[in-house]
Amino acid sequence: MQNNRKKWMRRWAEAALDVARYTRKGSNLEGLFVGGLVADLEATLGLGPEMALEFGYALSNMARSQYDAWVRGER
């Protein structure tokens, strides 16, 4: 169970990082990437559509801010 949870967490983190790396905020492509993450969250956690969407964008925004800080050389 523990390994399975780690696998899912890593998968979601990588998906959120892909949003940050390959899309611009508010773009159609961002919506497409986040949509995939949202579908995955709905399927694995059993979240409703609105909650999964909110969680998906929260993960993506957190990844975007962390990625931007890393690119600027901050910690």
N, C-alpha and C positions, 0 to 999 in steps of 0.2 A: 504494500500500500504506500509506504514512504517513497519508494523509488518511482512509483507511478505518479505521485503528486509532484515530485521534483521534475519529472519528464514534462508534465503539463505546464508547470510554472515556467520552465525554460522555453517551451514552445510559445507560450503567450508573450514572454519577454522578447523573444526573437521576432515575433510578428509585430509587436509594438515598435521595436527598433527599426524594422523594415519600413514602417510608416514614417518614422523620423528621418531615415536616410534617403528614401526614394521619392518622397512627396513633399509638396508645399502645403502649408496649413490652409484649409478651406478649398483645396483643389478637388476636382472630380476623382482624381487618382487616389487622393487620401481617403475619400469615401469608399472607394473600391477596396483598398487595403483594410480599412477599419471594418468594412462589411464582412470580410473573411474572418477577421478576429472575432467579431460579434457572433457570427454563426457558430464558431468553435466554442465560444463561451456559453452560448445557449445550449448547445448539444452536451457539453461535458459537465457544466454546473447546474443545468436545468433552470437557468435564469429566464425571466420573461424578456420579451424584445426590448422594452424600454430600459430595464436594468442592465441588460447585456450591452446595449448601445452606450449607456452612460459609463459603464465600467470600461468598455473598449476605448472610448475617447479619453478617459482618465489615464489609462495605461499608456496610450499613445502620446498624450501631452507630457506625461512624466518622462517617457523615453526621449521625446523631442528635447526637453529642457536638459536632460542629462547628456544627450548626444551633442547638443550645442555647446555645453560647458566643456566637454571633452575636446571638441574641435578647437575651441578657443584656448585650450591648455589649462583650464581651471579644474578644480576637483570638486 
